[in-house]
Amino acid sequence: MQTFSVNGRSYCFDTNIPEADCRERIRFTEELLIKAGITREFRICFYYVVKMKHTYVENGSLYCRMGHMSDIDYLTAVLLAAYGEFANYGMAYGYAGLLFGEAIPEASYPEDWDYYDLNLLCFSPDFCDEEKLNNNKAIALDFASTYVAQQGHEVYQDLLEKSGQLETAETARAALAEHYKNCGVEPKLSPLLYAMGGTTYSHILRCEHATFYTERDWSDKDWDHFYDISGWRDLHYEIIRGGTSYKAYKNLFEHLRLEMKQYQLFFSPYPNKNHLPVFLVNHAGMTNAGYYNPHQHQVYLSTLPRLAHEYIHSLTYSKLKTSTRWIIEGIASYYETRFSEYSNALYVCIVEAGKDCGAEMKSVSKRFLDSLGRRFDPVHDSADYSSLKTYFYGYSVYDEPYSAGSAFIDYLIKCFGERAVLDYFLVHHDLSRLTDKSMDDLMLEWKSYLEERFMDYEKAGNQS
């Protein structure tokens, strides 16, 4: 590539791009940056059209196709390279339009507008139609021109940088909220941050607990049958079924963010690696619905209902200090219903509707529900159901580490208390501090407990 250094900024061009075009692009960019007093150093890499499919910003570098974007879209991406890839896209777009001298159209501020966040998705044709997109641009230009007129360029640039950092993004949201209040609306703004996804991902989403990388064309359609039965929240229906409603998408991930926060707080007595990269990928190359890679501290998911299980792995794996599967999977399976409404919805449709159960187990599930005398409550009843399933099929923790492992964890907690059991597995790993019995003895007692608890249920293969 040809590289030019101007005012501390690097401009890199594919060798197929004529030098005259390179110098014109540099002139255009520098003229507007100097106009705004922007001295930030960053790098822009321009590629020949056939080599570059998608524009993206990463670590202070912009990668784009020469001549692919409009001047305002290009300048928006330049500002994201300067002030952070997760900076609010609408704030960058509005400022780019202001610097470019774009006429400010009249913006509409309806009460029921879903796009006041002005993030990247609010400017994506995948999430809003052309009419909404044009109004989002008008709102962004209106905000930028009003704020700069009142506070000046330097303060706006500082706000733009703060909008892309989890620790300071609230300051930018407060500025947006104040502008909206002056325009007669008071929307609830999302704390989620978004960035361009480059060639592999459609976009990247970040909250304080995780960063989600969404592979292009990813959808969760394979789990449709569960949600059809479980009556899962209408709000989440559309995106799980491959829809593109921004409101549904935003609320879905805000809900997941709160669930992750609850798991963080629950396991907070046992310090762990905090921020987690999560890759939402298509089924190609995936042998199951999701997995946690402990060596890289990353989660890979083909379906979102698996998030809670894998997130628990990320919070507990390094503390367990064991490769025993029934411990690793048993703890994750036991706790995935504690805060996850997704996992709970799956349990409800499996137990109440008999989804993915054999005919014998459907009959057992019905008897189990009859014995409850009420609706199945996954938070309180899932462990008992796992125990029943373990008894019915004669599982051991070694041949079925998920159901049987969860059932045995439940038994230990019933015997010794939750924190004592977690302290054993996650802190001191000394069974003698929990009991004077061996693990083998505990498992024998557990088997006797299951026999006594479910003796009225015929085991699989014994029905006459």
N, C-alpha and C positions, 0 to 999 in steps of 0.2 A: 504493500500500500504506500501511497504518497502521503507524507505527513508534513503539516504546516503548523508552526507554533505562533500564536498571535495573542498578545496580552496574557500569557500564561496558560492559554487554552490550547488544546491539541485538536487539530482537524485532520482526520485520516480518511483518504479516498482510495477506492478501488482503482487499480492502475488503468482500467478501461475508461475511466471518466476523464474527459478532456480537461486540461489544466485551467482553461478559461472558465469552465463551469465550476470548478473547484473554488477559484478565487472569487467568483460572483457569490457563491453560497457563503463563503467566509465574510465577504463585505456586508451582505445582507444581515447576517447574524450579529456581527460585531457592532454594526450601526445601531441596532435596537438595544443590545445589551449596554452599550455605552450611554445611550439615551436614558436608560433607567439607572445608571450608576452601578451596574452589576459587575463585580470584580472577581466573582467566584471562578476557581479553576476547575475545569472538567474536560472530558474528551468526547468528541463526536466521530463516529465511524460511519462513513457513507459507502454503500455497496451498490454494485451494478444490479439492476432490477432482477435479473434471473437468479441471483445468488441469495436474495433476502426476501422472505415472505412476510415477516411481521416486525413491526417496530417495537423496541423495548428499551428500558433503562435499567442499568445494573451497576451498583457501586460507583456512581459518579460518571458513568459512560453511557452515551446514547448510541444505539445501533439502529440504522434506518436505511431505507432505499433512497437513492438520489432521485429527487423530483416526485416521490410517491405521494407525499402529503400536501395539503394546502399550507400556505404560509403560516396561518394561525395554529393549525395542528402541529406543524413542525416546531414553531416557537414554544408551544405548550410543552412538547417533549424536551426541548432544550432547557426549559425552566425546571422540569422534573429532574434532569441530570444535574442541574446546579443545586437544587434545594431538597432532593431526596425522592427516590422512586415511589415511595408511599405517600408523598405529599398529595393533598386534595386536588384531584384533576380539575374540578370546576374552578377552584381558586387560580390554578395555573392557567387555565384556558381564558378566564376573564381578564387576567393580567396580560396575557399574550395579546388578546384583542385590543386592550387599551394601548399597549405599546405600538401595535401595528396601525393604530388609528381607525379601528373598525367602528362604524356607526353603531350606536347603542339602540337596538330595537326596544319597543315597549314590552316589558316582561309582565306575565300574568302570575298572580300569587293566590291560587285557589286554596281553600281550606283542606280539600281532600287530595292534594298533590303528593304523590309517593316519592318524588325525586329530589326533595330539598337537601338531601345529603350532598349532592353535587360530586359524588365520587366517580371513579372511572366507569362503573357500570351504568351510571345515569347518563353517560355519553356513548353507550354502546348500542348499536342497532339490534343486538341480541336481546336487549332488555327494555328498549323503549322504541316507539315508532318515530317517524320523522317529525311529526307535529310536537310530540313531547320533547324530542331532542332539541328542536329549535327553541322551545321555551326555556329549556335548561341552559342553553347558550346565552339567551337573553338575561336570565337571572344571574348567571355567572358574570357577565359583562356589567350588569347593573351593580352587583355587589362590589366588584373590583374598582369601578370608577368612583362609587360613593366612598368606599373605604380610603382609597388613595387620596381623594380630594380632602378628606377629613384628617388623615393621619400621615400621609406622605408615602413615598416609594420605599424608603428604608424600613419603615414599620411594617408595610405590607409584605415585603420580602421576608422579614423575620417571622411574620405570621404564616407565610407559606411554608417555611422550613418547619415550624412547630407543628403544622397540620399533618406532617408525615412521620411523627415520632410518637410512640405510645405514651410516653411520659408527659408530653406537652400538647397532644392533640386536642385536649379539652379546651385549651385557650382559643384555638381556631374555631371549634364548634360554638363556643360562647360568642365569638365575633359574628359568626353566621346567624346565630339565634337572635342576636340584638338587631341585625339588619332585617331579619324576617319580622320581628316584633314591630319594627318601625313601618313595615309594609302591611301590617294588619293580620299576620298569621304567627302561630307559635307551635311549629312542628316539633316532634321528638326526634332528635338527630342521632343517627347510629354511631357507635364508637368504633366500628369496624374500619380498617384501613385497606386500601386496594392498590395494586400495582399492575403494570403490564406484565403479561406472562411470557413474552418472547415467542420462539418458534415451537416450543413443546407444550406450553400451558396457555389456556385462554386468558387467564388472569391469576393473580396471587392475592389471597386475603389474609390479613393479619389481625389477631387480637392479642391480649396480654399472655394467653396461655399457649397459643399455637400459631403457626403459619401454614395455610392451606394452599397447596399448588394443584390447581384443577387442570387436568390434562384436556387437551382439545377434544371436543365431541364426547366428553364424559357424561354419562347419565346413570341413574340408579334404577333403570327400568326392570332389571331382573327381580326386584323385590316387590313388584306391583301387587302380586297376589296376596302378600301379607297385609298390605295397607287396605286393599279392597275389603278384607275380612275384619281387620282390627278397628276400622273406623278411626284411623289416625287423624290428627288435626287437619282440618281443611286447609289451614294456612300453609302446611308443609306438603300437602298432596301434590301440588302442581310441579314443584321443583324435583321431588322424588320421582315423578313420572316423566321427567325430561322436559318440563315446562320452562319458560323463561320470564316469569313474572319477577320483577325486581323486588316488589314488596314481599312475596313469598320467600325469595332467596335470602333477603336481608333478615327477615324474622326467623327463618330456619337457623341461620348461623349465629344470630344473637342468642337464640335459645340454647344452641350447643355451647356457646361461650359461657353461659350461666351454669350449665351442667358441669363443664370442665372446672369452673371456679369452685363449685361445691365439692368435687372430688379433690381438688387442691387443698381446700380447707380441711376436709376429713382426714387426709393423709399428711397434713402439715406437721404433726409430731415426728414424722419420719422424713427429714429433708431429702430432696431429690433434685434431679435435673429439671429445671423449670420449663423453658420454652421448647416446644416440640414441633419439628417439621412434619406435616401430614401431606401425603401425596394421594390425591384422588385420581385413580388410574382406571383405564378400561380393562376388561377381563383378560385380554391377551397377556400371557405370561404369568397370570396369577393362578396359583393352585388352590387358594381358598379366598374367602371374602375379605381378608385383611390379615396383616401381621405386623409385629413390632420388631425392628432390627435393633437389638441392644448395643451392638458395636458402633453403630452410627447414630443411635438415638433418633430413629425415624420410624414413622408409621406409614404403611401403604394400605389403601382401602379401595376396594371396588364397590363398596356399598356403605353408606353412612351409618346404618344401624350398628355396624361393627365398631364404631368409634369408641364408645364407652369401654368396651372390653380391652381394646388395644391401648387406650389412654391409661387405664389402670396398670397395665403392664409397664408403661413408661414411668409411672410413679413408684412402682414397687420393685421392678426387676433387679435393679442394682443392689437393693437392700436384702433381697431374699438369699443371696449367696448360695444358690443351689441350682442344679440342672434337673431336679426331679419335677417331671411334668405335672403331676397331680397337685403339687404345691403351687406352681406357677399359674396353671390354668384354673385350678380350684379357687384360688383367691380372686382372680379376675372374674370368673363366672359367678361367684357368690356376690360380689359387690357391683356387678354391672347393672343390677336392677335398683340399686340404692337411690340413684338420682337420674338415671337415664329413662326418659319417657319412651324413647325408641325401643330399648330393650324390653321395657314393660309391655309395649304394644305387641311386640312379637310373642312374648309369653302368653298374653291374653288370647291371641289368635291360635296359638298352639294348644293351649289347655282347653279353652272354651269351644273352639271350632274344630279341634282335632287336626289342625293343619300339619302336614308332614309327620303324622303319627300312623302306625299300623292299626288295623281294626281292633286288635286286642287292647292296645294302649288307649284307643278312643273310649272304649268301654270303661277302662280303669279311670280315665280322666273324668268321665261323667260321674262315676261313683265318688271320686275325690271331691268334685264340685258339690254333689249332693250332701256330702258330709260337712262341708263348710256352711251350708245353709244360707249362702250369700254369694255375691259376685266375687270372682277371683281377684285378689289384690296382689299384684306381682311383687310389690315391695316386701310384704309380709309372708306371702304364701309360696314364692318361688323356691325357697330352700326346701320346704316340705315336699313340694312337687318333685324336685330333684331327688330327694330321699326316696320317695315312692317309686320313681322311675328306676333308681338304682336297685331297690329291692325287687321290683317286678322283673327286671331283666337279669338280675344276679350280677350286676357290674361290680368290678373292683376298681380301686383308684388307678390301677395300672393299665387296665384295658379301656377305661373310659374316664380320663382325667378331668373332663369338663363337668359332667353331671355328678359322677361319684366323688370327684375331688371337691366340688362345691358342697355336696351333702356331708362329706366328712368334716370340712371346715365348719359347717353349721353345727355339727355334733360337738366339736371341740369348743365352740363359742357357748353352746348351751351348758357345757360342763364347767368351763373355766372363766367365762366372761370375754367380751370382745377385745378389750384393750390388752388383756393378758395374753391372748392368743396372737394378736398382731405384734406385741412386743417380742414374743418368742420368734415369730417368723421374720420380722423386719429389724430387730435390734440385737438381742443377745444370743439367739439361736441355741439356747441351752434348755433342753427339755426338762431337766431336773428342777429348773426354776418354775416350771408350770405344774409338774406332777412327778411322783416317784415311779410311775409306770413307764414301760417302754412304748415306742410307737406301735409295735406289733400287738402289744396287749390292748392298747387303745383301739386299734382297728378291730380286734376280736370283740371288744365290748360294744363297739359301734354296730357291728353286724348283728349282735344280739338285740341291740336297741331297735334296729330296723325290723327285725323279725317280730319283736313284741309290738312295735308301733303299727305295723301293717299286716299283721297275721291274718286279718280277714280278707286280704286281697290274694287271689291265686297268682302264683308266679307264672311267668311266660312259659308255655310248653306243658303246663300242668292242668290246663283246662280240660274238662271231660266233654 
